């Protein structure tokens, strides 16, 4: 007998829509299959068999996150196939800071009303994020929540699990004064600070379509640009250079995130003129009359990832990153002190 509940549907949950969502998303999930995937989606758990060959001490490293209020822009633009990239990026960019290769990802979508095509579009973005980071999408959950949220709204979160060999993990223990800090450019605002972004521009159905000389596309499209995923360039860099520390510049900007890569007694001196500040940040500072301190304490300012290497390997690191599609810049250096971040 076919699974169907008229009573449950009358209460606002259409389980047949859930089945259709799964069918529509399968082609997207299939793109993420990598060695180690044991089962397809639809079971009670996602199965993955990691390969520990050649590792001295395998360590599993996990990360979880959501997309935050950036998701409101997806609602306003009715564009849902990129927000999933952000969901993956916020997780995999964190675990790569430890030197872990992401293995698999699981998503959780809470939605007011399950419209299969919309759910499949969200999963399309999640799958794209997994492809960009080289990990598999092995499961997830779509939960229809009538009465808890409006029918046309949803939220997306997820988590990933990565693998590292403990002796090769990046932990900052080898950092020393004189090491060079490299900045990997961001694609835009990424997925942090959007409560302030929405306040600055008074984001609504009308203002989201505003145009500004600083931007090459309408405001909403520029802000919805997906978070850049840095997994493959960082993994390539680790193969050729000793990467001493890595920081993912998320909420809290420079002031909160760079100190997380430093060890006791060390600080970061950042050359302000070396920062490749994107036009969108200059626009936000102007329109919102935001102080420079608050900008650097909230946003990535054009740098999504900071990497520390020894001075004598800095040029090589820049070349390796360039070969892997990253036009990185020298941001500054590690110095002695306890100030955290110092701008020069």
N, C-alpha and C positions, 0 to 999 in steps of 0.2 A: 504494500500500500504506500502511495506517495505521501511524504511528510508535509502536512499542512494543518494549520490550526486557525479556524475562523474566529474563535474567541480571542486568541492572541493578536490576530490582525486587527480586530476591533479595538483592542487595547493600545494599538499603535505600533506593534512589532510584526513585521512581515517576514517570516522566516524564509519564505521562498525567494524574497529579494536577496537575502543573504546567500542562498545557493547560487543565484545568478551572478552576484558579485564575485564569488569564488571562480566561477567559470570564466568570467570576463578578465580576471586578473592573471589567470594561469599563463598566458602568453608572455606577460611582463616578468613574472617570477622565473620563467624558464630561461630568460636572458642571464640570470644571475648564477646559474648552476656552475659550480667549480668542483674539482676533486675533493672528496670528503662528504659531499651531500649524500645522505643515505635514503631519505624519504622525500616525497613531494608534499605540497601543502594539503591540508584537509584532515590530517590526523590529530591526535590529542597532544602531540609534542613534535617539535622539530628535531630531527636526528642528524648529527654530524660526527664523522669519524676523523679526528685530527691526526696529522702525520707528525710524529715526534722524532723521526729518524734524523740523526746528526745533531741532536740537541743534548746538552749536558744536563740541564735542569729546566724542563718545560714549565712555563708559568702562564696561566690563563688570566687575562686582564679584561675587565668588562667596563662598559660605560653606558650611561643612560641619559636621555634628555628629551625635551620637546622642542617645539618651534616658537613658543611664546605668542605674543599678540601680533606678530607678523602675519599670522594666519587670518587676521581680520582683512588684510589687503586681498587675500585670495578670495574671500567672500565677496568683497566689493567689485572685484574685476571678473568674478565668476571664472577664474583660472585656477585649476587645481592640480595640474600635472608637474609643478615644480616644487611645491611645498614639501613633498616627500624627500626631495634631494636635501633640503635643509635638515630634515629629521635625521637622516643618515649622517650627514656631515657633522652635526653637533656631537655625535657619538664617536665616529671613527677618527675625527680630528683630535679628540681627547686621548684615545688609547694609543695613537701613534706617538704621542708625546713621551710615552714610556718605551717606544721602540717596538711596540706590538703590531704584528700584521693582523688586521681584522679577518676573522674567519667567517662569521655569520651574523645576521641581523634579524630581529623580530620586531614587528610593528604592532601598535595598538591604536585603532581608530575608533573614537567615540563620536557618534553622529546622531543628530536629532531624528532624521528619517533616512533610511537606507535607500538611496537611489543608486542602483548597481553601477550605472555608467560613471557617476561621480566618484564612487569608491574605487572603481577600476582606474580612473584618472589619477587619484591620489597615489595608488599603488604603483602606477606607471612611474611616477617621480621617485618613489622609494626604490624601485628596481634600478632606475638610472643611477641613483646615488650608490647603490651596491655595486653596479658595474664599474663606476668610476673609482671605487675603492677596492675592487677586487674581492669582495666578499659575497656570500650567498644569502639570499632571502629565503629562510627555511620555515617560516611560519609567521603567524600574527593573529590578530583578533579584530573583528569589526563588531562593535556593540551599538545596537540601536537604543537610544535613550529618549523616548517620547516623554515630554513633560519636564525633563531635566535640562534640555537645551532646545532652542528653536529648531524647527525642522530643517532649515537651510544652513545650519551651522554644524561644525564638527571640531574635534581636536585630534592632533596626531602626536604620538610619542613613540619611543622605541628604545631598544638597547642592542648593543653589539658585544661580541666576545672576540678577543684577539689573543694571539699566541706569541710569546717571546721566550728566548733562551735567557735565563736569569743572568749568566755572566756577561751577556751582551746588551742587557737592558740599559736604557737611558735614565739615569737617576740624579745627574748633577754632581755626583761625588768627585769627579775629576776636574770640576770647574776651578779656575784660578784667575787671579787678576791678570789682565792683558789678553784674555780670550776675546775673540771677536763675535759680535752679535750681528747676525744676518736677518733681514726682514723679507719674508715672502709676501708678495702683494695680495691684497684681498680683491674680491670681485664687486664689493659694495658694502652695504651695511651688514651683510650676513644675517644673523638671526638674533641679534641682541639690541636692547635699547629701544624697542619699537613702541613702548608706552610713551617715551619721550618724543620719538619721531612723530607719532600720531598727534601728539599735543602741539608740536612745532608747526605742523602743516594743517592742523585742524582737519584731519583726514575724514572725509565722508564721500557720499556717492558723487558729489560734484568736484570737490577739490582734488580727488585722486587722479583726475584727468588733466590737472593744471600742467602747463609747460613752463620751463625756466631756461634762460640762456645757458646756465651751467650744465644742463642735462641734454643728452642726445635723444631722449625719448620722454614720453609723458611721465609724470611723477610716480604714479602707481607702478608702472612697468619697471622703472628704474629701481624702486625700492623692493620690488618682488624678485629681483635678480637672485638666483640661488647662492647659497653659501659655497665657497670654493672648497674642494676636497683635496687635501695635501698628502694623502697616504702614499701614492706611488712615487712622487718626487722624494719624500723623506726616506722611504725604503731604499730607493736607488742611492741616495746620499750616504746612508748607513753602510752600504756595501763598499764604498770607496774612501770614505772619510770618517774619522772618529767624531761622532756627534756627541757632544758633552751634555747638552740640555736642550729642551724644546718647550716652548710655551704657546698654547693656543689662545689667541687674543679674542676673548668672548666678552660677556657682560662684566663690567668693571674696567674694561679697557686696558691701557698700559699699566696704570697704577696698581691694579689688583692682580693681573695675570703674570706680568714679567717677574715679580718677586717669587712666584710659585716655582720658578725654574732655578732659583738661586739657593745657595747653601749659606749657612751662618757666616757672617763676616764679609759677605760679598754683596755688591750692589751693581746696578746697571746704569752706565752713562750713555744716554741717547742723544745723538746729534739731531736736533730738531729739523734742521734744513735738509737732512738726509731722508726724512720720512716722505714717502710718495703719497701725500695727502690727496685723496680723490675729490673731485669737484662737489660730489653730493655732501661731503662733510663741511666744506666751506659754505655751501648753500645753507645747510642746517644751522651752522653757527651764526650766519648773517640773519636769516629769517627769524630764528628763535632767540637771538641775542644771548647765546649761551657762552659762558666763560670758557676760555681755553682749557682751564683745569678740568671743568666738567666734561668737556668734549673728550679729553684724553682719559677721563675716569669712567666713561660710558661706552665709547665706540672704538672700533679697531683703527680708524683714521686712515685706512689704506693698507694696513699691515695685518694679515690674518694669522701669521705664524712667525715666531722668532726662534732662531736656531743659534746655538753657541758652538763654536769650533775654535781650535787653537789658531793663533795668529799665522803660523807658517802653513796652515792648510786652508786659509780663508779663500785665496784665489782659486784653488782647486775646487773647493765647495761651490763657489759661485758658478764655475764652469759646468760642474756636474748638474747643478740645478737648472742651468740654462739648457743643457742637453735634454732635460726632462720637462721642458716647457715653463720653467719658472725664472722670470727676470728679477732675481733677488737683488737686494741692495745692502750695503754695509750700513747698519743703523748706529753702531757705537761699539762699546767694549765693556767687559766686566771689570769692575774696580773694587778696591777694598772699601769697606764701610757698611753701615747698617741703614742707609737712607732708603733702600729699595730701588727707586727709580729717580735718577737725576737727569734733567735736561740741560744740554749745553748748546 
